[in-house]
Amino acid sequence: MSRFDFNHKLHDLGIKIENELKPHLNELFDTEFNKRSTNVFDVMDFISKDGKIVIEVKGRTCSSTQYKDTIITCNKVREADALMEQDPEVEVYFFFVYTDKTKYIKVPKEDRDWKVKLTGTWNIEHYLIPVDELKDVDDIEIKSNQ
């Protein structure tokens, strides 16, 4: 399989994880999330009904303690930056669903010290987010209407 072949197995697993997480996101943020697009290649997964919260969900096939960093493609961080630049009220979150727990990070608008590395299955540019910067889902104390 080349990097240009569509991986149906990983895609189906990703959709399953997103569908399982969505009701929890609705409850955690006290809003209704919808798919951001019907395009399978959209960069982000969910957007709140008021458009102020955007979420990307990444499934992981390892535990949250297996690696010191988790990777996310640079295009997702660039999209987050563009969304927050277009509307300063927009918040972007990355959720990582590990085999042992779900963790998240609110994408910082600045003061981000994430390294960039050619890595991953196809050796493309990824940001390395330190796992110790992620919060457990149980720690979420945010509402969309604060």
C-alpha positions as CSV (number, residue, x, y, z in Angstrom):
1,M,0.0,0.0,0.0
2,S,1.3,3.4,-0.9
3,R,0.6,6.6,1.0
4,F,-1.8,7.6,-1.8
5,D,-4.0,4.5,-1.4
6,F,-7.1,5.0,0.8
7,N,-6.8,2.9,4.0
8,H,-10.4,1.8,4.5
9,K,-9.6,-0.2,7.7
10,L,-8.1,2.8,9.4
11,H,-10.8,5.1,8.1
12,D,-13.5,2.8,9.4
13,L,-11.8,2.6,12.8
14,G,-11.6,6.4,12.9
15,I,-15.3,6.8,12.1
16,K,-16.2,4.3,14.9
17,I,-14.1,6.2,17.4
18,E,-15.6,9.6,16.4
19,N,-19.1,8.2,16.6
20,E,-18.4,6.8,20.1
21,L,-16.9,10.0,21.3
22,K,-19.4,12.5,19.9
23,P,-22.1,12.1,22.6
24,H,-19.5,12.6,25.2
25,L,-18.3,15.8,23.5
26,N,-21.8,17.1,23.4
27,E,-22.1,16.5,27.1
28,L,-18.7,17.8,28.0
29,F,-19.1,21.1,26.1
30,D,-22.8,21.4,26.7
31,T,-23.5,21.9,23.0
32,E,-24.3,19.9,19.9
33,F,-21.5,18.9,17.6
34,N,-21.9,18.0,13.9
35,K,-19.5,16.7,11.4
36,R,-17.6,19.7,10.0
37,S,-18.0,18.4,6.4
38,T,-19.1,15.4,4.5
39,N,-15.8,15.4,2.7
40,V,-13.8,12.4,3.9
41,F,-10.6,14.4,3.6
42,D,-11.7,17.3,5.8
43,V,-9.0,18.4,8.2
44,M,-11.1,18.7,11.3
45,D,-13.9,16.4,12.5
46,F,-16.5,18.3,14.5
47,I,-17.9,21.8,14.9
48,S,-20.2,23.1,17.5
49,K,-23.6,24.5,16.5
50,D,-22.5,28.0,17.1
51,G,-19.2,27.5,15.2
52,K,-17.0,28.5,18.1
53,I,-15.6,25.1,19.0
54,V,-13.8,22.8,16.5
55,I,-12.6,19.3,17.4
56,E,-10.2,16.9,15.8
57,V,-10.3,13.3,17.0
58,K,-7.3,11.0,16.6
59,G,-7.6,7.3,17.5
60,R,-4.5,5.6,18.9
61,T,-3.7,1.9,19.0
62,C,-1.3,2.3,22.0
63,S,-1.7,3.3,25.6
64,S,-1.3,6.9,26.7
65,T,1.9,6.0,28.5
66,Q,3.7,4.1,25.6
67,Y,5.3,7.2,24.1
68,K,6.4,10.6,25.5
69,D,5.0,12.4,22.5
70,T,1.9,12.0,20.3
71,I,2.0,13.0,16.7
72,I,-0.4,15.0,14.6
73,T,0.1,16.1,11.0
74,C,1.2,19.7,10.5
75,N,-1.8,20.4,8.3
76,K,-4.2,19.9,11.3
77,V,-2.2,22.4,13.4
78,R,-2.1,24.9,10.5
79,E,-5.9,24.5,10.0
80,A,-6.4,25.2,13.8
81,D,-4.2,28.3,13.5
82,A,-6.1,29.6,10.5
83,L,-9.5,29.0,12.2
84,M,-8.4,30.9,15.3
85,E,-6.9,33.7,13.2
86,Q,-10.1,34.1,11.2
87,D,-12.2,34.3,14.4
88,P,-10.4,34.9,17.7
89,E,-13.4,33.4,19.6
90,V,-12.9,30.0,18.0
91,E,-11.3,27.3,20.2
92,V,-9.8,24.2,18.7
93,Y,-9.3,20.9,20.6
94,F,-7.4,17.8,19.7
95,F,-8.8,14.6,21.3
96,F,-6.6,11.5,21.4
97,V,-8.4,8.2,22.1
98,Y,-5.8,5.8,23.4
99,T,-6.4,2.2,24.3
100,D,-6.5,3.0,28.1
101,K,-8.0,6.5,28.2
102,T,-9.0,9.6,26.2
103,K,-6.9,12.7,26.5
104,Y,-7.2,16.2,24.9
105,I,-5.5,19.5,24.4
106,K,-6.9,22.9,23.7
107,V,-4.7,24.1,20.9
108,P,-2.7,27.1,22.2
109,K,-2.9,30.3,20.1
110,E,0.8,31.0,21.0
111,D,3.6,29.9,23.2
112,R,3.6,26.5,21.6
113,D,6.9,24.7,21.8
114,W,6.0,21.6,19.8
115,K,8.8,20.0,17.7
116,V,8.2,19.1,14.1
117,K,9.6,15.9,12.7
118,L,9.3,13.8,9.6
119,T,7.7,10.7,11.1
120,G,4.6,8.5,11.0
121,T,3.6,5.7,8.6
122,W,4.6,7.7,5.5
123,N,7.3,9.9,7.0
124,I,5.6,13.2,6.5
125,E,5.8,16.3,8.7
126,H,4.1,16.0,12.1
127,Y,4.0,18.0,15.3
128,L,5.1,16.1,18.3
129,I,2.8,17.0,21.2
130,P,4.2,16.0,24.6
131,V,1.7,13.6,26.2
132,D,2.3,15.2,29.6
133,E,0.7,18.4,28.1
134,L,-2.6,16.5,27.4
135,K,-5.4,16.4,30.0
136,D,-7.5,13.5,30.8
137,V,-11.1,13.8,29.7
138,D,-12.2,13.6,33.3
139,D,-10.5,16.9,33.9
140,I,-12.7,18.9,31.4
141,E,-14.4,21.7,33.2
142,I,-15.4,23.8,30.2
143,K,-18.7,24.9,28.8
144,S,-19.2,26.6,25.4
145,N,-21.2,29.4,27.0
146,Q,-18.8,30.6,29.7
